[in-house]
């Protein structure tokens, strides 16, 4: 049976029953032909690049680590209005200052081993159902004594760069031509539906210890020139590997409620007519933990 919608699947059971499973995250995406299909996070190699386009956004990772990553908002379904949208896609490009090492597909994403030789770190691009993490990964403490700076650039084209100001506050356009620290992330949007969000980056270790990190940024033309600033103190006593990210999400970006869980529901009604089963409410449900 085909998927029902962006976060719900259905499965045929015995005796004419059907089970619907649902979640708080994207499971499926709406194809151009109007059919729902399961999200496939497996990158395809096209002309040496790594392409992910079987989901509610499109990602192209470069053949070499110092190339541009392209992230496009291509989602066609508005989860808030429950409508199919035909808005033109929009996107941004992002590039690290790193070595031109080749990428390879691994179980954890597209890995560029040794991409940051001065930091003794790798680059790892991880597509997820509703976001992409662009990670710097350390297997051991980076050399040196000061805080770690990881420069990167975002080309936002004609999209206005907006600085997040915190929960409940409207973002403001970021036009600073001089370097400035910001405590939040950025978004690049044409409105409430089309756009890309760069969440404030985090650093974390393999034992679950985590901390927010600063972005220092300025605008030059159509580019945001930025650095992630990671406190040296975080690496003291860390459990490796350690990861630092920038995370890109597409619009609309649903917030997971703290009381929400994945689960399934079905109507256990043997002998009922199909029209009754289809129109009736579920009679059995369970959360998925």
Sine and cosine of phi, psi and omega as CSV:
sin_phi,cos_phi,sin_psi,cos_psi,sin_omega,cos_omega
0.00,0.00,0.64,-0.76,-0.03,-1.00
-0.96,0.29,0.36,-0.93,0.06,-1.00
-0.86,0.51,0.43,-0.90,-0.01,-1.00
-0.99,0.11,-0.73,0.68,-0.07,-1.00
-0.29,-0.96,-0.27,-0.96,-0.16,-0.99
-0.87,0.49,-0.49,0.87,-0.07,-1.00
-0.77,-0.64,0.32,0.95,-0.06,-1.00
-0.68,-0.73,0.68,-0.73,0.07,-1.00
-0.84,-0.54,0.33,-0.95,0.06,-1.00
-0.71,-0.70,0.50,-0.87,-0.07,-1.00
-0.70,-0.72,0.75,-0.66,0.04,-1.00
-0.96,0.27,0.71,-0.71,0.04,-1.00
-0.91,-0.42,0.05,-1.00,0.02,-1.00
-0.93,0.36,0.34,-0.94,0.07,-1.00
0.86,0.51,0.58,0.81,0.09,-1.00
0.96,0.27,0.21,0.98,0.00,-1.00
-1.00,0.01,0.32,-0.95,0.07,-1.00
-0.66,-0.75,0.59,-0.80,0.04,-1.00
-0.92,-0.39,0.73,-0.69,0.09,-1.00
-0.93,-0.36,0.81,-0.58,0.10,-1.00
-0.95,-0.32,0.59,-0.81,-0.09,-1.00
-0.63,-0.78,0.33,-0.94,-0.01,-1.00
-0.50,-0.87,0.03,-1.00,0.01,-1.00
-0.99,-0.11,-0.10,1.00,0.01,-1.00
-0.92,-0.39,0.32,-0.95,0.07,-1.00
-0.90,0.44,0.76,-0.65,0.12,-0.99
-0.92,-0.40,-0.52,0.85,-0.12,-0.99
-0.76,-0.65,0.32,-0.95,0.07,-1.00
-0.75,-0.67,0.43,-0.90,-0.04,-1.00
-1.00,-0.01,0.89,-0.45,-0.02,-1.00
-0.97,0.23,0.19,-0.98,-0.03,-1.00
-0.89,0.45,-0.44,0.90,0.00,-1.00
-1.00,0.09,0.08,1.00,0.05,-1.00
1.00,0.02,0.02,1.00,-0.01,-1.00
-0.99,-0.11,0.56,-0.83,0.11,-0.99
-0.99,0.12,0.63,-0.77,0.03,-1.00
-0.65,-0.76,0.46,-0.89,-0.01,-1.00
-0.93,0.37,0.64,-0.77,0.06,-1.00
-0.91,0.42,0.74,-0.68,0.02,-1.00
-0.88,-0.48,0.91,-0.41,-0.08,-1.00
-1.00,0.00,0.16,0.99,0.00,-1.00
-0.99,0.17,0.88,-0.47,0.03,-1.00
-0.93,0.36,0.56,-0.83,0.15,-0.99
-0.96,-0.27,0.62,-0.79,0.06,-1.00
-1.00,-0.01,0.86,-0.52,0.00,-1.00
-0.78,-0.63,0.89,-0.46,-0.02,-1.00
0.78,0.62,0.62,0.79,0.05,-1.00
1.00,0.04,-0.27,0.96,0.01,-1.00
-1.00,-0.02,0.21,-0.98,-0.04,-1.00
-0.94,-0.35,0.91,-0.41,-0.15,-0.99
-0.92,-0.38,0.78,-0.63,0.16,-0.99
-0.87,-0.49,0.92,-0.40,-0.01,-1.00
-0.65,-0.76,0.33,0.94,0.03,-1.00
-0.94,-0.35,0.89,0.46,-0.03,-1.00
-0.22,-0.98,-0.15,-0.99,-0.04,-1.00
-0.99,0.10,0.20,0.98,0.17,-0.99
-0.49,-0.87,0.15,-0.99,0.03,-1.00
-0.84,-0.55,0.67,-0.75,-0.02,-1.00
-0.75,-0.67,0.72,-0.70,0.16,-0.99
-0.82,-0.58,0.90,-0.44,0.03,-1.00
-0.99,-0.16,0.59,-0.81,-0.12,-0.99
-0.96,0.27,0.34,-0.94,0.08,-1.00
-0.91,0.41,-0.58,0.81,0.00,-1.00
-0.89,-0.45,0.50,-0.87,-0.15,-0.99
-0.88,0.48,-0.47,0.88,-0.06,-1.00
-1.00,0.03,0.11,0.99,0.03,-1.00
-0.99,0.11,0.06,-1.00,-0.04,-1.00
-1.00,0.09,0.72,-0.69,0.22,-0.98
-1.00,-0.01,0.73,-0.69,0.06,-1.00
-0.94,-0.33,0.80,-0.61,0.02,-1.00
-0.84,-0.55,0.85,-0.52,-0.07,-1.00
-0.85,-0.52,0.68,-0.73,0.12,-0.99
-0.99,0.10,0.97,-0.23,-0.07,-1.00
-0.89,-0.46,-0.02,1.00,-0.05,-1.00
-0.81,0.58,0.69,-0.73,-0.06,-1.00
-0.95,-0.31,-0.04,1.00,-0.08,-1.00
-0.86,-0.50,0.81,-0.58,0.03,-1.00
-1.00,-0.03,0.94,-0.34,-0.08,-1.00
-0.94,0.34,-0.32,0.95,-0.03,-1.00
-0.99,0.10,-0.70,0.71,0.02,-1.00
-1.00,-0.01,-0.17,0.99,-0.05,-1.00
0.86,0.50,0.60,0.80,-0.02,-1.00
-0.85,-0.52,0.48,-0.88,0.13,-0.99
-0.99,0.12,0.74,-0.67,-0.05,-1.00
-0.92,-0.38,0.53,-0.85,0.01,-1.00
-0.91,-0.41,0.29,0.96,0.00,-1.00
-0.83,0.55,0.63,-0.77,0.03,-1.00
-0.89,0.45,0.60,-0.80,0.00,-1.00
-0.92,0.39,0.47,-0.88,0.10,-1.00
-0.73,-0.68,0.31,-0.95,-0.03,-1.00
-0.29,-0.96,0.13,-0.99,0.08,-1.00
-0.74,-0.67,0.25,-0.97,0.12,-0.99
-0.83,-0.56,0.55,-0.83,-0.04,-1.00
-0.70,-0.72,0.63,-0.78,-0.01,-1.00
-0.61,-0.80,0.70,-0.71,0.13,-0.99
-1.00,0.00,0.44,-0.90,0.23,-0.97
-1.00,0.07,0.98,-0.18,-0.05,-1.00
-0.47,-0.89,-0.02,-1.00,-0.04,-1.00
-0.98,0.19,0.49,-0.87,-0.03,-1.00
-0.99,0.13,0.86,0.51,0.01,-1.00
-1.00,0.05,0.51,-0.86,-0.04,-1.00
-0.97,0.26,0.47,-0.88,0.06,-1.00
-1.00,-0.05,0.37,-0.93,0.09,-1.00
-0.60,-0.80,0.55,-0.83,0.01,-1.00
-0.98,0.18,0.82,-0.58,0.05,-1.00
-0.82,-0.58,0.06,-1.00,0.03,-1.00
-0.91,0.42,-0.35,0.94,-0.03,-1.00
-0.98,-0.18,-0.01,1.00,-0.03,-1.00
0.74,-0.67,-0.30,-0.96,0.03,-1.00
-1.00,0.00,0.90,-0.43,-0.10,-0.99
-0.97,-0.23,0.73,-0.68,0.13,-0.99
-0.90,-0.44,1.00,0.01,-0.09,-1.00
-0.92,0.38,0.75,-0.66,0.03,-1.00
0.95,0.31,0.39,0.92,-0.05,-1.00
-0.91,0.42,-0.44,0.90,0.00,-1.00
-0.87,-0.48,0.97,0.23,-0.09,-1.00
-0.88,0.47,-0.58,0.82,-0.01,-1.00
-0.94,0.35,-0.36,0.93,0.01,-1.00
-0.97,-0.24,-0.04,1.00,-0.11,-0.99
0.80,0.60,0.77,0.64,-0.11,-0.99
-0.69,-0.73,0.38,-0.93,0.07,-1.00
-0.97,-0.25,0.24,-0.97,0.17,-0.98
-0.93,-0.38,0.68,-0.73,-0.02,-1.00
-0.67,-0.74,0.86,-0.51,0.03,-1.00
-0.97,-0.24,0.86,-0.51,-0.09,-1.00
-0.87,-0.49,0.95,-0.32,0.15,-0.99
-0.98,0.19,0.68,-0.73,0.11,-0.99
-0.83,-0.55,0.06,-1.00,-0.11,-0.99
-0.86,0.51,-0.62,0.79,-0.06,-1.00
-0.74,-0.67,0.32,0.95,0.03,-1.00
-0.30,-0.95,0.24,-0.97,0.11,-0.99
-0.77,-0.64,0.78,-0.63,0.10,-0.99
-0.98,-0.18,0.78,-0.63,0.08,-1.00
-0.94,-0.33,0.98,-0.20,-0.25,-0.97
-0.97,-0.25,0.56,-0.83,0.31,-0.95
-0.97,-0.25,0.79,-0.61,-0.14,-0.99
-0.84,-0.55,0.75,-0.66,0.03,-1.00
-0.91,-0.42,0.73,-0.68,0.11,-0.99
-1.00,-0.03,-0.21,0.98,0.03,-1.00
-0.38,-0.93,0.14,-0.99,-0.07,-1.00
-0.88,0.47,0.72,-0.69,0.02,-1.00
-0.92,0.40,0.46,-0.89,-0.01,-1.00
-0.93,0.36,0.30,-0.95,0.04,-1.00
0.99,-0.17,-0.10,-0.99,-0.07,-1.00
-0.79,-0.61,-0.38,0.93,-0.08,-1.00
-1.00,0.00,-0.05,-1.00,0.09,-1.00
-0.89,0.47,0.42,-0.91,-0.04,-1.00
-1.00,-0.04,0.78,-0.63,0.06,-1.00
-0.91,-0.42,0.79,-0.62,0.00,-1.00
-0.85,-0.52,0.98,-0.18,-0.03,-1.00
-0.97,0.26,0.58,-0.81,0.11,-0.99
-0.45,-0.89,0.27,-0.96,0.02,-1.00
-0.75,-0.66,0.57,-0.82,0.11,-0.99
-0.85,-0.53,0.83,-0.56,0.12,-0.99
-0.99,-0.11,0.92,-0.38,-0.08,-1.00
-0.98,-0.20,0.05,1.00,0.07,-1.00
0.84,0.54,-0.82,-0.57,-0.02,-1.00
-1.00,-0.05,0.09,1.00,-0.01,-1.00
-1.00,0.10,0.72,-0.70,0.02,-1.00
-0.95,0.32,0.75,-0.66,0.07,-1.00
-0.98,0.21,0.81,-0.58,-0.04,-1.00
-0.89,-0.45,0.73,-0.68,0.03,-1.00
-1.00,-0.07,0.81,-0.59,0.09,-1.00
-0.93,0.36,0.59,-0.81,-0.03,-1.00
-0.88,-0.47,0.10,1.00,0.02,-1.00
0.91,-0.41,0.22,-0.97,-0.07,-1.00
-0.87,0.50,0.74,-0.68,0.05,-1.00
0.99,0.14,0.03,1.00,-0.01,-1.00
-0.91,-0.43,0.62,-0.79,0.04,-1.00
-0.95,0.32,0.68,-0.73,0.05,-1.00
-0.93,0.37,0.35,-0.94,0.06,-1.00
-0.87,-0.49,0.45,-0.89,0.01,-1.00
-0.93,0.36,0.70,-0.71,-0.03,-1.00
-0.99,-0.14,0.93,-0.35,-0.05,-1.00
-0.82,-0.57,0.16,0.99,-0.09,-1.00
-0.87,0.49,0.80,-0.60,0.04,-1.00
-1.00,-0.03,-0.15,0.99,0.07,-1.00
-0.93,-0.36,0.49,-0.87,0.00,-1.00
-0.84,0.54,0.69,-0.72,0.03,-1.00
-0.53,-0.85,0.63,-0.78,0.07,-1.00
-0.98,0.20,0.60,-0.80,0.08,-1.00
-0.77,-0.64,0.58,-0.82,-0.06,-1.00
-1.00,-0.06,-0.03,1.00,-0.06,-1.00
-0.72,-0.70,-0.12,-0.99,-0.02,-1.00
-1.00,-0.09,-0.29,-0.96,-0.04,-1.00
-0.75,-0.66,0.35,-0.94,0.16,-0.99
-0.67,-0.74,0.43,-0.90,-0.03,-1.00
-0.72,-0.70,0.96,-0.28,-0.23,-0.97
-0.61,-0.80,0.44,-0.90,0.11,-0.99
-0.97,-0.23,-0.03,1.00,-0.03,-1.00
0.29,-0.96,-0.35,-0.94,-0.07,-1.00
-0.98,0.19,-0.16,0.99,-0.05,-1.00
-0.93,-0.38,-0.77,0.64,-0.05,-1.00
-1.00,-0.05,0.77,-0.64,0.07,-1.00
0.26,-0.97,0.12,-0.99,0.03,-1.00
-0.76,-0.65,0.69,-0.72,0.03,-1.00
-0.92,-0.38,0.69,-0.72,0.16,-0.99
-0.95,-0.30,0.96,-0.28,-0.02,-1.00
-0.95,0.30,0.41,-0.91,0.04,-1.00
-0.85,0.52,0.76,-0.65,-0.12,-0.99
-0.96,0.29,0.38,-0.93,0.01,-1.00
-0.82,-0.58,0.34,-0.94,0.22,-0.98
-0.81,-0.58,0.64,-0.77,0.00,-1.00
-0.48,-0.88,0.38,-0.93,0.05,-1.00
-0.93,-0.38,0.04,-1.00,-0.12,-0.99
-0.97,0.22,-0.06,1.00,0.10,-0.99
-0.99,-0.12,0.00,1.00,0.04,-1.00
0.99,-0.12,-0.04,1.00,0.07,-1.00
-0.95,0.30,0.72,-0.70,-0.08,-1.00
-0.57,-0.82,0.35,-0.94,0.01,-1.00
-0.42,-0.91,0.48,-0.88,0.12,-0.99
-0.97,0.23,0.49,-0.87,0.06,-1.00
-0.80,-0.60,0.39,-0.92,-0.07,-1.00
-0.99,0.11,0.42,-0.91,0.24,-0.97
-0.90,-0.44,0.76,-0.65,0.12,-0.99
-0.94,-0.33,0.84,-0.54,-0.19,-0.98
-0.57,-0.82,0.39,-0.92,0.16,-0.99
-0.55,-0.83,0.32,-0.95,0.01,-1.00
-0.97,-0.25,0.73,-0.68,0.09,-1.00
-0.70,-0.71,0.96,-0.28,-0.06,-1.00
0.90,0.43,-0.84,-0.54,0.02,-1.00
-0.98,-0.19,0.39,0.92,-0.04,-1.00
-0.82,-0.58,0.61,-0.79,0.17,-0.98
-0.99,-0.16,0.91,-0.40,-0.01,-1.00
-0.99,-0.15,0.88,-0.47,-0.23,-0.97
-0.65,-0.76,0.23,-0.97,0.12,-0.99
-0.67,-0.74,0.65,-0.76,0.25,-0.97
-1.00,0.04,0.76,-0.65,-0.02,-1.00
-0.94,-0.34,0.92,-0.38,-0.07,-1.00
-0.93,-0.36,0.86,-0.51,-0.03,-1.00
-0.88,0.48,0.73,-0.68,0.04,-1.00
-0.85,0.53,-0.54,0.84,-0.06,-1.00
-0.88,0.47,-0.41,0.91,-0.03,-1.00
-0.90,0.43,-0.50,0.87,-0.09,-1.00
-0.98,0.20,-0.25,0.97,0.00,-1.00
-0.94,0.35,0.88,-0.47,0.00,-1.00
0.96,0.27,0.21,0.98,-0.02,-1.00
-0.94,0.34,0.45,-0.89,0.12,-0.99
-0.99,-0.12,0.89,-0.46,-0.11,-0.99
-1.00,-0.01,0.47,-0.88,0.11,0.99
-0.97,0.26,0.41,-0.91,0.09,-1.00
-0.93,-0.36,0.62,-0.78,-0.05,-1.00
-0.80,-0.60,0.62,-0.79,0.19,-0.98
-0.80,-0.60,0.62,-0.78,-0.16,-0.99
-0.77,-0.64,0.29,-0.96,0.53,-0.85
-0.84,-0.54,0.69,-0.72,-0.10,-1.00
-0.89,-0.46,0.83,-0.56,0.02,-1.00
-0.98,-0.21,0.72,-0.70,0.09,-1.00
-0.77,-0.63,0.38,-0.93,0.01,-1.00
-0.98,-0.21,0.28,-0.96,0.06,-1.00
-1.00,-0.04,0.52,-0.86,-0.21,0.98
-0.96,0.27,0.53,-0.85,-0.09,-1.00
-0.93,-0.37,1.00,-0.05,-0.10,-0.99
-0.93,0.38,0.64,-0.77,0.08,-1.00
-1.00,0.02,0.76,-0.65,0.01,-1.00
-0.97,0.23,0.85,-0.53,0.04,-1.00
-0.95,0.30,0.54,-0.84,-0.05,-1.00
-0.92,0.39,-0.36,0.93,-0.01,-1.00
-0.99,-0.12,0.01,1.00,-0.04,-1.00
-0.99,0.12,0.58,-0.81,0.06,-1.00
-0.63,-0.77,0.40,-0.92,0.20,-0.98
-0.94,0.34,0.47,-0.88,0.00,-1.00
-0.14,-0.99,-0.11,-0.99,0.04,-1.00
-0.58,-0.82,0.38,-0.92,0.00,-1.00
-0.55,-0.83,0.60,-0.80,0.13,-0.99
-0.49,-0.87,0.23,-0.97,-0.01,-1.00
-0.97,-0.23,0.92,-0.39,0.00,-1.00
-1.00,-0.08,1.00,-0.03,-0.14,-0.99
-0.58,-0.81,0.95,0.30,-0.02,-1.00
-0.89,0.46,0.67,-0.75,0.06,-1.00
1.00,0.01,-0.15,0.99,0.02,-1.00
-0.98,0.22,0.45,-0.89,0.10,-1.00
-0.92,0.40,0.49,-0.87,-0.03,-1.00
-0.86,0.51,-0.63,0.78,0.01,-1.00
-0.88,0.47,-0.60,0.80,0.03,-1.00
-0.93,0.36,-0.69,0.73,0.03,-1.00
-0.88,0.48,-0.70,0.72,-0.05,-1.00
-0.91,0.42,-0.61,0.79,-0.05,-1.00
-1.00,0.08,-0.33,0.95,-0.08,-1.00
-0.99,0.14,0.27,-0.96,0.04,-1.00
-0.99,0.17,0.35,-0.94,0.08,-1.00
-0.91,0.41,0.48,-0.88,0.00,-1.00
-0.89,-0.45,-0.22,0.97,0.01,-1.00
-0.75,-0.66,0.71,-0.70,0.05,-1.00
-0.55,-0.84,0.36,-0.93,0.06,-1.00
-0.41,-0.91,0.56,-0.83,0.17,-0.99
-1.00,0.08,0.32,-0.95,-0.08,-1.00
-0.98,-0.20,0.36,0.93,0.08,-1.00
1.00,0.00,0.00,0.00,0.00,0.00
